[in-house]
């Protein structure tokens, strides 16, 4: 999984535009360290996470959820469309002087499956728009009793009810509707990803925490 800070690609909101953390890809054992490094660069700023993942390492996903909860961040299932530089491009200069290494637009047509759901559970608010796809069944159904206890304890810690544990282990896969996911405590809102990332949010007063002013100091850094 890659984490990058993205600024809205919309000149109409400059010099104060929304930013978010794009989190995309498989969850691996080293992924929590990558998130820690990203959060350290923010200096305490609280940016929402736009999440797109098919899952991965279960223990790492739970560690990610705890990191997100401690940082007090929102998580939304969605996807980031990049403009100019992309995370996989090294030494890209296309966005130089534009306020951020990465510019783009967040959309609600995201996907979060299997262990990704455990990462999602860490958000203080958990947005799953109607356009998003959420598959809650874990890929690897075989787990020890100790592992199952850790999973149950983690979800309880995150405020998610035991009904989700049953769905995560269901065979065949159980498709829970949004009402059931809200009742279980996993989904807190079906608002769009755009509602926390589009440029108009920075025109309100007070502006949300994820709005940042682009100054001449940014050009010098």
C-alpha positions in Angstrom: 0.0 0.0 0.0 1.1 3.5 -0.8 0.3 6.6 1.2 0.6 10.1 -0.3 -0.8 13.5 0.6 -2.9 14.8 -2.2 -4.1 18.4 -2.8 -7.3 19.2 -4.7 -6.5 20.0 -8.4 -8.7 23.0 -8.5 -7.3 26.5 -9.0 -10.6 28.1 -7.9 -9.9 27.2 -4.2 -6.3 28.5 -4.1 -4.6 29.6 -2.0 -6.7 27.4 0.5 -7.5 24.0 -0.8 -8.4 20.6 0.7 -5.9 17.8 1.1 -6.3 14.2 2.0 -4.2 11.0 2.3 -4.5 8.6 -0.6 -4.1 5.0 0.6 -4.2 2.5 -2.2 -3.0 -1.1 -2.7 -2.5 -4.3 -0.8 -1.9 -4.2 3.0 1.5 -5.8 3.9 3.5 -6.3 7.1 5.5 -3.0 6.4 2.4 -0.9 5.7 1.9 0.4 9.2 5.4 1.8 9.2 4.6 3.6 6.0 1.5 5.2 7.5 3.5 6.2 10.6 6.1 8.0 8.3 3.3 9.8 6.4 1.6 11.0 9.6 4.9 12.2 10.9 5.2 14.6 8.0 1.9 16.2 8.8 2.9 17.6 12.1 -0.4 16.7 13.8 -2.6 17.9 10.9 -5.7 15.6 10.6 -6.3 14.7 7.0 -9.0 12.2 5.9 -7.9 8.9 4.4 -9.3 7.9 1.0 -9.0 4.1 1.0 -8.9 1.7 -1.9 -7.7 -1.8 -1.2 -8.5 -5.5 -1.7 -7.0 -6.4 1.7 -3.9 -8.3 2.7 -2.2 -8.9 6.1 -4.7 -9.2 8.9 -2.5 -8.2 11.8 -1.1 -5.2 9.8 -4.7 -4.1 9.0 -5.6 -4.0 12.7 -2.4 -2.1 13.5 -3.3 0.4 10.8 -6.7 0.8 12.3 -5.3 1.6 15.7 -2.9 4.1 14.2 -5.8 5.8 12.4 -7.9 5.9 15.6 -5.1 7.3 17.7 -4.5 10.0 15.1 -8.3 10.8 15.1 -8.7 10.5 11.3 -11.8 10.0 9.1 -11.6 7.1 6.6 -13.6 7.1 3.4 -13.9 4.3 0.8 -13.0 5.9 -2.5 -10.3 6.5 -5.0 -7.9 9.3 -6.0 -7.5 10.3 -9.7 -4.1 11.9 -10.0 -3.2 14.8 -12.2 0.4 15.3 -13.2 2.6 13.2 -11.0 1.6 9.7 -9.8 3.0 8.0 -6.7 4.9 5.4 -8.7 6.7 8.0 -10.7 10.1 9.0 -9.3 11.6 12.4 -9.7 8.4 13.8 -11.3 8.5 17.6 -11.7 5.1 18.1 -13.3 3.6 19.6 -10.1 6.5 21.8 -9.0 5.3 25.1 -7.7 1.7 24.0 -7.4 1.5 23.5 -3.6 1.9 19.7 -3.4 3.9 16.9 -4.9 0.5 15.2 -5.8 -2.6 16.8 -7.1 -5.9 15.1 -7.9 -9.5 14.5 -7.3 -11.1 12.0 -4.9 -14.2 10.1 -6.1 -16.7 7.8 -4.3 -16.3 4.8 -6.6 -13.9 3.0 -4.3 -13.4 -0.6 -3.3 -12.6 -2.0 0.2 -12.5 -5.8 0.7 -11.5 -8.4 3.2 -8.8 -7.1 5.6 -9.3 -3.6 4.3 -12.5 -3.5 6.3 -10.4 -3.8 9.5 -8.4 -0.8 8.5 -11.6 1.1 7.7 -12.9 0.3 11.2 -10.1 2.5 12.7 -11.6 5.7 11.4 -13.3 8.1 13.8 -15.8 8.5 11.0 -16.2 5.7 8.4 -17.7 6.9 5.1 -18.9 4.2 2.7 -20.7 6.0 -0.2 -23.5 4.3 -2.2 -21.1 4.1 -5.2 -18.4 2.3 -3.2 -18.0 -1.5 -3.0 -17.5 -3.1 0.4 -16.8 -6.9 0.7 -16.5 -7.8 4.4 -15.5 -11.5 4.1 -11.8 -12.2 5.0 -9.7 -14.0 2.3 -8.2 -16.5 4.7 -11.0 -18.1 6.8 -8.6 -20.3 8.7 -7.6 -18.8 12.0 -6.7 -20.1 15.4 -8.9 -19.5 18.4 -6.4 -16.9 19.7 -6.5 -15.1 16.3 -10.2 -15.0 16.4 -10.2 -13.6 19.9 -7.8 -10.9 18.8 -10.0 -10.0 15.9 -13.1 -9.9 18.1 -11.3 -7.8 20.7 -10.1 -5.4 18.0 -13.5 -4.8 16.5 -14.9 -4.2 20.0 -12.2 -1.7 20.6 -13.2 0.1 17.4 -16.8 0.1 18.5 -17.9 -2.5 15.9 -20.4 -5.2 17.0 -20.0 -9.0 17.0 -22.3 -9.4 13.9 -19.4 -8.2 11.7 -17.2 -11.0 13.1 -19.8 -13.5 11.8 -19.9 -11.8 8.4 -16.1 -11.8 8.2 -16.0 -15.5 8.7 -19.1 -16.4 6.7 -19.0 -19.3 4.2 -20.3 -18.7 1.6 -19.8 -14.9 1.6 -22.6 -13.0 3.3 -23.4 -9.7 1.7 -24.5 -7.2 4.4 -26.5 -4.1 3.2 -25.6 -0.7 4.4 -28.3 -0.8 7.1 -26.7 -3.9 8.6 -23.2 -2.4 8.4 -24.4 0.7 10.2 -26.1 -1.4 12.8 -22.9 -3.2 13.3 -21.1 0.1 13.8 -18.7 -0.3 10.8 -20.3 2.4 8.6 -21.1 5.7 10.2 -22.1 7.6 7.1 -22.9 7.2 3.4 -21.8 10.7 2.5 -19.7 11.0 -0.6 -15.9 11.2 -0.6 -16.3 14.5 -2.4 -18.1 15.9 0.7 -14.7 15.9 2.5 -12.3 16.6 -0.4 -14.0 19.0 -2.9 -12.7 22.5 -3.1 -16.0 24.2 -1.8 -15.4 22.9 1.7 -12.6 25.4 2.2 -14.9 28.3 1.6 -16.8 27.6 4.8 -15.9 29.2 8.2 -14.2 27.8 10.0 -12.6 25.8 7.3 -12.1 22.0 7.9 -8.8 20.8 9.3 -7.8 19.3 5.9 -7.8 22.8 4.2 -4.2 24.1 3.8 -3.1 27.6 2.7 -0.5 27.5 0.0 2.1 30.3 0.7 5.3 31.5 -0.8 7.2 29.5 1.9 6.0 26.4 0.1 7.8 27.5 -3.0 11.0 27.9 -1.1 10.8 24.5 0.7 
